[in-house]
Amino acid sequence: MPLSSVPARLTLLALFSVTTFYCLYKSRRLRHLKLSLYPKPSLPSTRGKILFVSQTGTSKALAQRLHQLLTSNDLAFDLIDPKDYEPEDLPKETLVLIVASTWEDGKPPPSAKFFATWLAESAKDFRVGSLLLSKCRFSVFGVGSRAYGATFNAVARDFARQMKALGASEILPVWEGDVDGGDVDGVFDLWCAKIAGFLKGTVLENGGVSESSFGGECNAPSLEESEEDSDGENDMKSEIVDLEDIAGKAPSRKSVPVVETNGKLDGQREMVTPVIRANLEKQGYKIIGSHSGVKICRWTKSQLRGRGGCYKHSFYGIESHRCMEATPSLACANKCVFCWRHHTNPVGKSWQWKMDDPVEIVNSAIDLHSNMIKQMKGVPGVTLERLFEGLSPRHCALSLVGEPIMYPEINILVDELHKRRISTFLVTNAQFPEKIKLLKPITQLYVSVDAATKDSLKAIDRPLFGDFWERFIDSLTALREKEQRTVYRLTLVKGWNTEDVDAYFKLFSIGKPDFVEIKGVTYCGSSATSKLTMENVPWHADVKAFSEALALQSQGEYEVACEHVHSCCVLLAKTDKFKIDGQWYTWIDYEKFHDLVASGRPFTSKDYMAATPSWAVYGADEGGFDPAQLRYRKERHHKSSR
């Protein structure tokens, strides 16, 4: 090598060394800044869980063997039957081992039905996202019989697939034992040995299994790798698809878009993501700001055309063509089986989103509602007089979708409606008793009473709260303290809650409602999260029979006052308040109500009642249809069988 080239090569080498050092420094510096902005979430210090899904006792016995093996190695695990476990606690777990048997038709045993349903629906629900179980490691052992062919260990395979879809890391693929092949014990012992090998060595101070206790054979990525090495596509996806607070899980940094505003980090997310917005707008909702909505009701259109109003017109005298259906919170704490919104709205247990101004919500709702009314101009039957009236709403049904009482400024919003002399009919799902206590006087306050027992309420409402029953009872108790009009709303679902007359009546003494609305469930088609069919829809005769049985049970405290045949709906009313000299007074004097609110003085439901017209009374020939309207019957062309 010529000596003249040495300095040049040394210079090049030095430049390369400096560049390499700078890149390493820059990389470490950026990583340090990233970790300081987005600190790595701490893992919950929970004990491991062993869940057994068992019908005949085989899976339970195997799970007990695994429990004994792990505890003998100083590893702390809880042995749990899924019927005693709240699925909403699953995101808090760091390690879950499942021994699952398959029962009839590839389904789990009845004791694990709720757990299996929750897991399956969460995996399908686009609002949940793929990070719900991101802190959880798991493995599943299946117990079944190969004689059943395609359904052999279907439950174990489904559990593994669904948990992975929700972000959990599988430490071992599904292992399967055949009860008819005689290999269950041997295969299970091998699986146990593998599990024990992964868990050897490291135990947390409280006896739980730590993150570092997984052996080198585990192919699941570490938490640090999964966060540091994710590409931009995954980050973008997590910002678009809403990660809901289904189990009270604190949002991870991926689920909350972090925006820098005026030099400060704003971590609050919007309730309505682009995906949710698109789904709701497709159904005809007009989205207001980041968490509210308004939609024109079919009964509003009907009375604009002079074709009859809804049951609230018959029961309480509202003008359906001047009624606005809206909500300040599209989020809800339940996922009811009969929800006609097809579960496209967000879910959550507390307010954790950006909050819009209540005055702006009311102004926007009225503007959007009026624009939808204007679109009815020229529709057959719509007169200019009714159209003009419809442009100025007099009533607001705060029951569109979600849980309006969750909105932190609900009292200010109600005040704004009353200032405009717009009546308020608010429906709550009985999961926020403290909010009910703090609620200012409204025209009529509803509580949804969808079931009369704890088990049936859990099955029908599918609440997010673990203490849902206590919250439900506390909500009814809070309702009793209200001086204005109160209502229990019962939705009858045939085959689910139509046999509980005695249990429903026992709830009457808790809330002492002024009215009880009993309505047959509305079938709105199938969806991924609801398996209701037309078989679950009661006839009006069924609703009447149920209502009469409840009234009879009350021994005269309540009587059947009104009905609306078209809505398959019946009204019970307290006789000592609303029946005077044989005349029902279920209607509302709205002008009197607004005067009472404006006065600031205390008042009760008896202060603004009005007489019920004869055509709306139970048993009338009109069936609750206003004779001033023109009845319209669609021609239905069904193929006749020959």
WOSUL-V100918 format. One line per field, one symbol per residue. ss: DSSP state (~ for helix, > for strand, _ for the rest). phi: phi as a letter, one per 30 degrees, with the letter a starting at -180 (. if undefined). burial: b if it has 9 or more other ideal C-beta (glycine too) atoms within 8 Angstrom, else e. A space follows every 10 residues. Layout:
ss = ???
phi = ???
burial = ???
This chain:
ss = __~~~~~~~~ ~~~~~~~~~~ ~~~~~~~~~~ ~~~~~~~___ _______>>> >>>____~~~ ~~~~~~~~~~ ~~____>>>> >~~~__~~~~ ~~__>>>>>> >__~~~___~ ~~~~~~~~~~ ~~~~______ ______>>>> >>>>_~~~~~ ~__~~~~~~~ ~~~~~___>> ____>>>>__ ___~~~~~~~ ~~~~~~~~__ __>_____>_ ~~~_______ __~~~~~~__ _~~~~~~~~~ __________ ________>> >__>>>__>_ ___~~~~~~~ ~~___>>>__ _>>>>__~~~ ~~~~______ ~~~~~~___~ ~~>>>>>___ _>________ ______>___ __>____~~~ ~~~~~~~~~~ ~~~~______ ___~~~~~~~ ____>>>>__ ___~~~___~ ~~~~~~~~~_ __>>>>>>__ __~~~~~~__ ___>>>>>__ ___~~~~~~~ ~______~~~ ~~~~~~~~~~ ____>>>>>> >>________ ~~~~~~~~~~ ~___>>>>>> ______>__> ___~~~___~ ~~~~~~~~~~ ~~~____>>> >>>>~~~_>> >>>>~~~~>> __>>__>>_~ ~~~~~~~~~_ ____~~~~>> ___~~~>___ __________ __________ __
phi = .dddddeddd dddddddddd dddddddddd dddddddbdd dddddcddbc cccbccjddd dddddddddd ddcicdbccb dedccdedde dddcbbcbcb cccdhicdde dcdddddedd ddddddddic cecdcccaab ccbabdddid cehddddded dddddcjdcd dbdecbccdd cicddddddd ddddddddcd jcbdecjddd edddddddcd ddddddddcd dddddddddd ddcdddcidd dddddcdccc bhicdccdcd dcdeddeddd dddjdcdchc acabaddddd ddddcicjcd dddddbidce dccccbacbd dbcbbedced chhcddbaca dbbdbddddd ddeddddddd dddedddjde jdcddddddd dcdcbbcdbe aibedddecd ddddedddec hcdbcccbci bbdddddddd ebdaccbdcd acbddddddd dhddddcedd dddddddddd dddddbbccc cdceicbccc eddddddddd chddbbccbd dcdbidbdcb cdbdddcddd dddddddddd ddddhjdbbd cbabeechbb ccbdddccbb hicdbddcdd ddeddddddi ddabdddbdb dddddcdejd ediicdddcc dbcddcccdd dc
burial = eeeeebeeee eeeeeeeeee eeeeeeeeee beeebeeeee eebeebbbbb bbbbbeebbb ebbbbbbebb bebebbbeeb bbeebebbbb bbbbbbbbbb bbbeebbbbe bbbbbbebbb bbbebebbbe bbbbbbbbbb bbbbebebee bbbbbbbbbb bbbbebbbbb bbebbbbbbe eeebeebbeb bbebbbbbbe eebbeeebbb eebbeeebeb eebeebbeee eeebbeebee bbbbbbbebe bbebbbebee eeeeeeeebb bbbebbbebb bebebbbbbb bbbbbbbebb bbbbbbbbbb bbbbbbbbbb bbbbbbbbbb bbbbbbbbbe ebbebbbbee bebbebebeb bbebbbebbb ebbbebeebe bbeeebbebb eebbbbbbbb bbbbbbbebb bbbbbbbbee ebbbbbbbbb bbbebbeebe ebbbbbbbbb bbeeebbbbb bbbbbeebbe bbbbbbbbbb ebebbbbbbb bbbbebbbeb bebbbbbbeb bebbbbbbbb bebeeeeebb ebeeebbbeb ebbbebbbbb bebbeeebbb bbbbbbbbbb bbbbbebbbe eeebbbbbbb ebbbebeeee eebebeebbb ebeebbbbeb ebbbbbeebe eeeeeeeeee ee
